[in-house]
Amino acid sequence: GGGGTSQRGRGKVKHSNSVAGAIGASGIPERERFLLSVYFPVASSRPPEYHVVSTRWTVGKVTDSLAERGRVRNDNLRADAVRLCLFNQGGQRISHSLSMEACALQGLVGGGDAVVLEYGEELRDFDPKVLSGAKKGKDCAVM
C-alpha cells in the first residue's frame, strides 16, 4: 500500500448506517444473526458500516459477503493474489475456515464487535482504539 493517512489512523470515523439499519439481516433467520461493525480496506475509502452475518457462515464466506456488499475487490480465489482477510478488534487475523459461532465461542469476535477487512496476512499501523463496535446490550450477539 502507498503512504498517506488511513481512515483508521485519523481517529474514530462515523458509521454510515445505524445498528437498526444494519445491512444483510433479511434472509438470515433471527436466531442466526450476528452483528458486526465492519471497517473496509483503507484503499476503498468506504466508511465503516454495520452488517449482519450468519453464525453458521465461515469467516471465508463472511469475507466474501462483506467484500461483495462493500464493493471491495476480492481476488481470494486466485493463487497469486494478496488475500483479503478479516481481523478482529485486537488486530488478529481470523482463520477463514472457522464459523462465526466458533469465533464467538473462542472469544475471537463477539456480537457487535468491530472487524477489519483488509488485504494481507497482517494489519500494519493498526490502532485498535479507532475502532468502535456497537453498544453492548443484552442481545449483543443477535439482532
Secondary structure as a PSIPRED ss2 file (coil, helix, strand):
# PSIPRED VFORMAT (PSIPRED V4.0)

   1 G C   1.000  0.000  0.000
   2 G C   1.000  0.000  0.000
   3 G C   1.000  0.000  0.000
   4 G C   1.000  0.000  0.000
   5 T C   1.000  0.000  0.000
   6 S C   1.000  0.000  0.000
   7 Q H   0.000  1.000  0.000
   8 R H   0.000  1.000  0.000
   9 G H   0.000  1.000  0.000
  10 R C   1.000  0.000  0.000
  11 G C   1.000  0.000  0.000
  12 K C   1.000  0.000  0.000
  13 V C   1.000  0.000  0.000
  14 K C   1.000  0.000  0.000
  15 H C   1.000  0.000  0.000
  16 S C   1.000  0.000  0.000
  17 N C   1.000  0.000  0.000
  18 S C   1.000  0.000  0.000
  19 V C   1.000  0.000  0.000
  20 A C   1.000  0.000  0.000
  21 G C   1.000  0.000  0.000
  22 A C   1.000  0.000  0.000
  23 I E   0.000  0.000  1.000
  24 G C   1.000  0.000  0.000
  25 A C   1.000  0.000  0.000
  26 S C   1.000  0.000  0.000
  27 G C   1.000  0.000  0.000
  28 I C   1.000  0.000  0.000
  29 P C   1.000  0.000  0.000
  30 E H   0.000  1.000  0.000
  31 R H   0.000  1.000  0.000
  32 E H   0.000  1.000  0.000
  33 R E   0.000  0.000  1.000
  34 F E   0.000  0.000  1.000
  35 L E   0.000  0.000  1.000
  36 L E   0.000  0.000  1.000
  37 S E   0.000  0.000  1.000
  38 V E   0.000  0.000  1.000
  39 Y E   0.000  0.000  1.000
  40 F C   1.000  0.000  0.000
  41 P C   1.000  0.000  0.000
  42 V H   0.000  1.000  0.000
  43 A H   0.000  1.000  0.000
  44 S H   0.000  1.000  0.000
  45 S C   1.000  0.000  0.000
  46 R C   1.000  0.000  0.000
  47 P C   1.000  0.000  0.000
  48 P C   1.000  0.000  0.000
  49 E E   0.000  0.000  1.000
  50 Y E   0.000  0.000  1.000
  51 H E   0.000  0.000  1.000
  52 V E   0.000  0.000  1.000
  53 V E   0.000  0.000  1.000
  54 S E   0.000  0.000  1.000
  55 T C   1.000  0.000  0.000
  56 R C   1.000  0.000  0.000
  57 W C   1.000  0.000  0.000
  58 T E   0.000  0.000  1.000
  59 V H   0.000  1.000  0.000
  60 G H   0.000  1.000  0.000
  61 K H   0.000  1.000  0.000
  62 V H   0.000  1.000  0.000
  63 T H   0.000  1.000  0.000
  64 D H   0.000  1.000  0.000
  65 S H   0.000  1.000  0.000
  66 L H   0.000  1.000  0.000
  67 A H   0.000  1.000  0.000
  68 E H   0.000  1.000  0.000
  69 R H   0.000  1.000  0.000
  70 G C   1.000  0.000  0.000
  71 R C   1.000  0.000  0.000
  72 V C   1.000  0.000  0.000
  73 R C   1.000  0.000  0.000
  74 N C   1.000  0.000  0.000
  75 D C   1.000  0.000  0.000
  76 N C   1.000  0.000  0.000
  77 L C   1.000  0.000  0.000
  78 R C   1.000  0.000  0.000
  79 A C   1.000  0.000  0.000
  80 D C   1.000  0.000  0.000
  81 A C   1.000  0.000  0.000
  82 V C   1.000  0.000  0.000
  83 R C   1.000  0.000  0.000
  84 L E   0.000  0.000  1.000
  85 C E   0.000  0.000  1.000
  86 L E   0.000  0.000  1.000
  87 F E   0.000  0.000  1.000
  88 N C   1.000  0.000  0.000
  89 Q C   1.000  0.000  0.000
  90 G C   1.000  0.000  0.000
  91 G C   1.000  0.000  0.000
  92 Q C   1.000  0.000  0.000
  93 R E   0.000  0.000  1.000
  94 I C   1.000  0.000  0.000
  95 S C   1.000  0.000  0.000
  96 H C   1.000  0.000  0.000
  97 S C   1.000  0.000  0.000
  98 L C   1.000  0.000  0.000
  99 S E   0.000  0.000  1.000
 100 M H   0.000  1.000  0.000
 101 E H   0.000  1.000  0.000
 102 A H   0.000  1.000  0.000
 103 C H   0.000  1.000  0.000
 104 A H   0.000  1.000  0.000
 105 L H   0.000  1.000  0.000
 106 Q C   1.000  0.000  0.000
 107 G C   1.000  0.000  0.000
 108 L C   1.000  0.000  0.000
 109 V C   1.000  0.000  0.000
 110 G C   1.000  0.000  0.000
 111 G C   1.000  0.000  0.000
 112 G C   1.000  0.000  0.000
 113 D C   1.000  0.000  0.000
 114 A E   0.000  0.000  1.000
 115 V E   0.000  0.000  1.000
 116 V E   0.000  0.000  1.000
 117 L E   0.000  0.000  1.000
 118 E E   0.000  0.000  1.000
 119 Y E   0.000  0.000  1.000
 120 G C   1.000  0.000  0.000
 121 E C   1.000  0.000  0.000
 122 E C   1.000  0.000  0.000
 123 L C   1.000  0.000  0.000
 124 R C   1.000  0.000  0.000
 125 D C   1.000  0.000  0.000
 126 F C   1.000  0.000  0.000
 127 D C   1.000  0.000  0.000
 128 P H   0.000  1.000  0.000
 129 K H   0.000  1.000  0.000
 130 V H   0.000  1.000  0.000
 131 L C   1.000  0.000  0.000
 132 S C   1.000  0.000  0.000
 133 G C   1.000  0.000  0.000
 134 A C   1.000  0.000  0.000
 135 K C   1.000  0.000  0.000
 136 K C   1.000  0.000  0.000
 137 G C   1.000  0.000  0.000
 138 K C   1.000  0.000  0.000
 139 D C   1.000  0.000  0.000
 140 C C   1.000  0.000  0.000
 141 A C   1.000  0.000  0.000
 142 V C   1.000  0.000  0.000
 143 M C   1.000  0.000  0.000
